[in-house]
Amino acid sequence: MPQEQEKGKKKAHPGKIITTLIALAALIAGIIYFTNYFLTASKYEETNDAQVETYINPVSARAAGYIQKILFEENQLVRQGDTLVRLDDREYRARLEEAEAAVEDAKAQLIVLDRSVESLVTGTTVNKDQIAAAKARLWRTEQDIRRYENLIKEEAVTRSEYDQVKAGYDVATSEYSASENNLRTSYSKIIELRSKRALLLADLKRKMAQMEFARINLDYTVITAPYSGRLGKKVIQEGQQIQVGQPLVTIINEKEKWVVANFKETQVARMHDGQPAQMELDALPGKIFHGKIESLSGATGAKFSLLPPDNSTGNFVKITQRVPVKIVFTDTALGAVRAGMNVNVSIPKHQ
């Protein structure tokens, strides 16, 4: 009997050894884990509440019309200026031609006006010559009338001869007065036409602006990529009528990427701009990306929410707030990094 008990004890001994070894291994692993955790926590501020961000903007229509051609596919990489959509532009071309014709008409009116001013200026020279001739005739008739007035007193000429000379004097006076009036009228017309020219110039400027506006609207019928990036989902079809401002497709900026990390308010006391950071993406385990802090938010994330919390309502519960920290990549190879990916961020405490 004692021998059987001794054999039983010997059989149970290996199982206890295995259990002891497993417990010991777990204890050692726990010690290593917590040692590393506390060593890391003493050197780094960490958070896993972080995501990759970039500019994601809609490409919108700036002119209304029917879609004639779609020149892109979903998730396609495009360069700045690449044509994405063409609209039916016949109506916009007709408006541009109409505006161009209006500009040509205004220019023609200016040319006619300038020719009229030139003609009047030339006419003033003729008027001045006419005034000079009329003045000479008036001077001669004045001399004649004075001489005949003396002769008639001496009864050297008849009244009929005197009346003829007097009539010539009156005609010369009228001609001289008429020529002066014609000159004044010409000057008045020149002033009037030059004033009208200012109005025609203003009208020409307005029509040229309308022509440029029509040309811009025509250019809007060709919709291009505002910058290089990757397109999103295609939600339009050829032949579809679109309106001004309607989003056609989203474009993701592949060149500018950064991380917004939400640290606890108790972690940001020693953070500052330019501080280095290490980042590991859940989608790319084992690969460390490097960056630096570009800026710290001036308020907690809760203050930017649609309905910020109001602690004056009497149901206050203290919650540790998060402060958004913008971190830019210093690495250049970011092809596999996509917007929205989760990131684990570590920032040294003593730098």
C-alpha positions as CSV (number, residue, x, y, z in Angstrom):
1,M,0.0,0.0,0.0
2,P,2.7,2.5,0.8
3,Q,4.4,1.6,-2.5
4,E,1.2,2.4,-4.5
5,Q,0.8,5.8,-2.8
6,E,4.4,6.5,-3.6
7,K,3.8,5.6,-7.3
8,G,0.8,7.9,-7.4
9,K,2.8,10.7,-6.0
10,K,5.5,10.1,-8.7
11,K,2.8,10.2,-11.4
12,A,1.4,13.6,-10.3
13,H,4.7,15.2,-10.1
14,P,5.3,16.0,-13.8
15,G,1.9,17.8,-14.1
16,K,2.7,20.0,-11.2
17,I,6.0,20.8,-12.8
18,I,4.3,21.9,-16.1
19,T,1.7,24.0,-14.2
20,T,4.5,25.6,-12.2
21,L,6.5,26.4,-15.3
22,I,3.5,27.9,-17.0
23,A,2.7,30.1,-14.0
24,L,6.3,31.1,-13.8
25,A,6.4,32.0,-17.5
26,A,3.3,34.1,-17.1
27,L,4.7,35.8,-14.1
28,I,7.9,36.6,-16.0
29,A,6.0,37.8,-19.0
30,G,3.8,40.0,-16.8
31,I,6.9,41.4,-15.1
32,I,8.5,42.2,-18.5
33,Y,5.3,43.7,-19.9
34,F,4.6,46.0,-16.9
35,T,8.3,46.9,-16.7
36,N,8.3,47.9,-20.3
37,Y,5.0,49.7,-19.9
38,F,6.1,51.7,-16.9
39,L,9.5,52.5,-18.6
40,T,7.7,53.6,-21.7
41,A,5.1,55.6,-19.7
42,S,7.9,57.4,-17.9
43,K,9.6,58.4,-21.2
44,Y,6.7,58.9,-23.6
45,E,3.2,60.4,-23.7
46,E,1.1,58.0,-25.7
47,T,-2.3,57.8,-27.2
48,N,-4.2,55.5,-29.6
49,D,-6.9,58.1,-30.2
50,A,-5.4,59.4,-33.4
51,Q,-6.1,59.2,-37.1
52,V,-4.5,60.2,-40.4
53,E,-6.0,63.3,-41.9
54,T,-5.8,65.0,-45.3
55,Y,-7.7,67.4,-47.5
56,I,-10.8,65.8,-49.0
57,N,-12.8,68.3,-51.0
58,P,-15.7,68.0,-53.5
59,V,-15.1,69.0,-57.1
60,S,-18.2,71.1,-57.8
61,A,-19.7,72.4,-61.0
62,R,-19.4,76.2,-61.7
63,A,-21.7,76.1,-64.7
64,A,-25.1,74.4,-65.2
65,G,-25.7,72.1,-68.2
66,Y,-25.8,68.6,-69.5
67,I,-22.9,66.3,-69.0
68,Q,-21.4,65.5,-72.4
69,K,-18.4,63.3,-71.3
70,I,-17.0,61.9,-68.1
71,L,-13.3,61.4,-68.3
72,F,-12.4,59.7,-65.0
73,E,-13.0,56.5,-63.1
74,E,-13.5,55.9,-59.4
75,N,-10.4,56.0,-57.2
76,Q,-8.3,57.2,-60.1
77,L,-5.1,59.1,-59.5
78,V,-5.2,62.5,-61.3
79,R,-2.9,65.4,-61.7
80,Q,-3.8,69.1,-61.3
81,G,-5.5,70.4,-64.4
82,D,-6.6,67.0,-65.7
83,T,-10.0,67.2,-67.4
84,L,-12.7,65.3,-65.4
85,V,-16.0,66.3,-67.0
86,R,-17.1,68.1,-70.2
87,L,-20.5,69.8,-70.4
88,D,-22.5,70.7,-73.5
89,D,-21.1,74.1,-74.3
90,R,-23.2,75.2,-77.3
91,E,-25.3,77.6,-75.3
92,Y,-22.3,79.2,-73.7
93,R,-20.5,79.5,-77.1
94,A,-23.5,81.3,-78.5
95,R,-23.5,83.7,-75.5
96,L,-19.8,84.4,-76.0
97,E,-20.4,85.2,-79.7
98,E,-23.2,87.5,-78.8
99,A,-21.0,89.3,-76.3
100,E,-18.2,89.6,-78.9
101,A,-20.6,91.1,-81.4
102,A,-21.7,93.7,-78.8
103,V,-18.1,94.6,-78.2
104,E,-17.4,95.0,-81.9
105,D,-20.5,97.2,-82.2
106,A,-19.4,99.5,-79.4
107,K,-15.9,99.8,-80.9
108,A,-17.5,100.7,-84.3
109,Q,-19.6,103.4,-82.6
110,L,-16.4,104.9,-81.1
111,I,-14.7,104.9,-84.5
112,V,-17.7,106.7,-86.0
113,L,-17.7,109.2,-83.2
114,D,-14.0,109.9,-83.5
115,R,-14.4,110.4,-87.3
116,S,-17.2,112.9,-86.6
117,V,-15.0,114.8,-84.1
118,E,-12.2,114.9,-86.7
119,S,-14.6,116.2,-89.3
120,L,-15.8,118.9,-86.9
121,V,-12.3,119.9,-86.0
122,T,-11.5,120.2,-89.7
123,G,-14.7,122.2,-90.1
124,T,-13.6,124.7,-87.5
125,T,-10.5,125.5,-89.6
126,V,-12.9,126.2,-92.5
127,N,-15.1,128.3,-90.3
128,K,-12.1,130.3,-89.1
129,D,-11.1,131.0,-92.8
130,Q,-14.7,132.0,-93.5
131,I,-14.7,134.3,-90.5
132,A,-11.5,135.9,-91.7
133,A,-13.0,136.4,-95.2
134,A,-16.2,137.8,-93.8
135,K,-14.3,140.1,-91.5
136,A,-12.3,141.4,-94.5
137,R,-15.5,142.0,-96.5
138,L,-17.0,143.7,-93.5
139,W,-14.0,146.0,-93.1
140,R,-14.1,146.9,-96.8
141,T,-17.9,147.7,-96.6
142,E,-17.3,149.7,-93.4
143,Q,-14.8,151.8,-95.3
144,D,-17.2,152.2,-98.2
145,I,-20.1,153.2,-96.1
146,R,-18.0,155.9,-94.3
147,R,-16.9,157.3,-97.6
148,Y,-20.4,157.3,-99.0
149,E,-21.7,158.9,-95.8
150,N,-19.3,161.8,-96.5
151,L,-20.1,161.9,-100.2
152,I,-23.9,162.0,-99.6
153,K,-23.4,165.0,-97.3
154,E,-21.6,166.7,-100.1
155,E,-24.3,165.5,-102.5
156,A,-21.6,163.8,-104.5
157,V,-23.6,160.5,-104.8
158,T,-27.2,159.7,-104.9
159,R,-29.3,158.2,-102.2
160,S,-29.8,155.1,-104.3
161,E,-26.0,154.5,-104.5
162,Y,-25.7,155.0,-100.8
163,D,-28.5,152.5,-100.1
164,Q,-26.7,149.9,-102.3
165,V,-23.5,150.4,-100.3
166,K,-25.5,150.3,-97.0
167,A,-27.1,147.0,-98.1
168,G,-23.7,145.5,-98.9
169,Y,-22.5,146.5,-95.4
170,D,-25.6,144.9,-93.8
171,V,-24.9,141.6,-95.7
172,A,-21.3,141.6,-94.7
173,T,-22.2,142.2,-91.1
174,S,-24.7,139.2,-91.3
175,E,-22.1,137.0,-92.9
176,Y,-19.5,137.8,-90.3
177,S,-22.0,137.1,-87.5
178,A,-23.2,133.8,-89.1
179,S,-19.6,132.6,-89.6
180,E,-18.9,133.3,-85.9
181,N,-22.0,131.4,-84.9
182,N,-21.1,128.5,-87.1
183,L,-17.7,128.3,-85.3
184,R,-19.3,128.4,-81.9
185,T,-21.8,125.7,-83.0
186,S,-18.9,123.5,-84.2
187,Y,-17.1,123.9,-80.8
188,S,-20.3,123.0,-79.0
189,K,-20.8,119.8,-81.1
190,I,-17.2,118.8,-80.5
191,I,-17.7,119.2,-76.7
192,E,-20.9,117.2,-76.9
193,L,-19.4,114.4,-79.0
194,R,-16.4,114.2,-76.6
195,S,-18.8,113.9,-73.7
196,K,-20.6,111.2,-75.6
197,R,-17.3,109.4,-76.2
198,A,-16.9,109.0,-72.4
199,L,-20.3,107.3,-72.3
200,L,-19.4,105.1,-75.2
201,L,-16.1,104.1,-73.6
202,A,-18.0,103.2,-70.4
203,D,-20.4,101.1,-72.5
204,L,-17.5,99.4,-74.3
205,K,-15.9,98.6,-70.9
206,R,-19.2,97.1,-69.7
207,K,-19.6,95.0,-72.8
208,M,-16.0,93.8,-72.6
209,A,-16.7,92.7,-69.0
210,Q,-19.8,90.8,-70.2
211,M,-17.7,89.2,-72.9
212,E,-15.1,88.1,-70.4
213,F,-17.8,86.8,-68.1
214,A,-19.2,84.8,-71.1
215,R,-15.7,83.4,-71.8
216,I,-15.2,82.4,-68.2
217,N,-18.6,80.6,-68.2
218,L,-17.5,78.8,-71.3
219,D,-14.3,77.7,-69.6
220,Y,-16.4,76.4,-66.7
221,T,-17.9,73.8,-69.0
222,V,-14.6,71.9,-68.8
223,I,-14.2,70.8,-65.2
224,T,-10.7,70.0,-64.2
225,A,-8.9,68.6,-61.1
226,P,-8.0,71.5,-58.7
227,Y,-4.9,69.6,-57.5
228,S,-3.2,66.3,-57.8
229,G,-4.8,63.5,-55.8
230,R,-7.0,60.4,-55.8
231,L,-10.7,60.6,-56.8
232,G,-13.5,59.2,-54.8
233,K,-16.8,57.6,-55.8
234,K,-18.4,58.6,-59.1
235,V,-22.0,59.7,-58.5
236,I,-22.8,61.3,-62.0
237,Q,-23.7,59.9,-65.4
238,E,-23.3,61.2,-68.9
239,G,-26.4,63.1,-70.1
240,Q,-27.3,64.1,-66.5
241,Q,-28.3,67.7,-65.9
242,I,-26.2,69.4,-63.2
243,Q,-26.6,72.7,-61.4
244,V,-24.1,75.4,-60.3
245,G,-22.4,74.3,-57.1
246,Q,-23.4,70.6,-57.4
247,P,-20.7,68.2,-56.1
248,L,-19.5,65.9,-58.9
249,V,-16.8,63.8,-57.2
250,T,-14.5,64.1,-54.2
251,I,-10.7,64.4,-54.5
252,I,-8.2,63.4,-51.9
253,N,-5.0,65.3,-51.6
254,E,-2.2,62.6,-51.7
255,K,0.6,65.0,-51.0
256,E,-0.5,66.6,-47.7
257,K,-1.1,64.2,-44.9
258,W,-0.9,64.6,-41.2
259,V,-2.1,63.0,-37.9
260,V,-4.5,64.5,-35.4
261,A,-3.8,62.9,-32.1
262,N,-6.2,63.5,-29.2
263,F,-4.2,63.5,-25.9
264,K,-5.6,63.7,-22.5
265,E,-5.5,67.1,-21.0
266,T,-3.1,65.8,-18.3
267,Q,-0.6,64.8,-21.1
268,V,-0.1,68.1,-23.0
269,A,1.5,70.3,-20.3
270,R,5.0,69.9,-21.7
271,M,4.2,69.5,-25.4
272,H,5.3,72.2,-27.8
273,D,5.6,73.0,-31.5
274,G,8.4,71.2,-33.2
275,Q,8.6,68.3,-30.7
276,P,9.4,65.0,-32.4
277,A,6.9,62.1,-32.5
278,Q,6.8,58.5,-33.4
279,M,3.7,56.9,-35.1
280,E,2.7,53.4,-35.8
281,L,-0.4,52.6,-37.9
282,D,-2.7,49.7,-37.2
283,A,-2.7,48.9,-40.9
284,L,1.1,48.7,-41.0
285,P,2.3,47.0,-37.8
286,G,5.9,47.1,-37.0
287,K,6.7,50.1,-39.3
288,I,7.5,53.3,-37.4
289,F,6.8,56.7,-39.0
290,H,8.4,59.9,-37.7
291,G,6.9,63.3,-37.4
292,K,6.8,66.5,-35.4
293,I,4.2,68.5,-33.6
294,E,3.0,71.4,-35.8
295,S,0.4,72.9,-33.4
296,L,-1.7,72.2,-30.4
297,S,-5.4,73.1,-30.4
298,G,-6.5,76.1,-28.4
299,A,-9.5,74.2,-27.0
300,T,-10.5,70.7,-26.2
301,G,-12.3,68.6,-28.7
302,A,-15.6,68.9,-26.8
303,K,-15.6,72.7,-27.3
304,F,-15.6,72.1,-31.1
305,S,-18.6,69.8,-31.0
306,L,-22.0,70.8,-32.4
307,L,-23.4,70.9,-28.8
308,P,-20.7,71.7,-26.3
309,P,-21.3,70.4,-22.8
310,D,-22.9,72.9,-20.4
311,N,-21.7,72.1,-16.8
312,S,-24.1,74.6,-15.3
313,T,-27.2,72.3,-15.7
314,G,-26.6,70.6,-12.3
315,N,-25.8,67.1,-13.7
316,F,-22.0,67.6,-14.0
317,V,-19.8,64.5,-14.3
318,K,-16.1,65.1,-14.5
319,I,-14.6,63.6,-17.7
320,T,-11.0,63.9,-18.7
321,Q,-11.0,66.0,-21.8
322,R,-9.0,65.4,-25.0
323,V,-6.8,68.1,-26.7
324,P,-6.3,67.7,-30.5
325,V,-2.6,67.8,-31.5
326,K,-1.6,68.2,-35.1
327,I,1.5,66.1,-36.1
328,V,3.0,66.4,-39.6
329,F,5.1,63.6,-41.1
330,T,8.8,64.1,-41.6
331,D,9.0,60.9,-43.6
332,T,8.4,61.2,-47.4
333,A,7.4,57.6,-48.3
334,L,3.7,57.8,-47.4
335,G,2.1,55.9,-50.3
336,A,0.6,53.2,-48.1
337,V,-0.8,55.8,-45.6
338,R,-4.5,56.5,-46.2
339,A,-6.7,59.1,-44.6
340,G,-8.7,57.8,-41.7
341,M,-6.3,55.1,-40.6
342,N,-5.9,54.6,-36.9
343,V,-2.5,55.6,-35.4
344,N,-0.6,55.0,-32.1
345,V,1.4,58.1,-31.3
346,S,4.3,58.4,-28.9
347,I,5.9,61.7,-27.9
348,P,9.0,61.9,-25.8
349,K,8.4,63.7,-22.5
350,H,11.8,65.4,-22.2
351,Q,12.3,66.9,-25.6
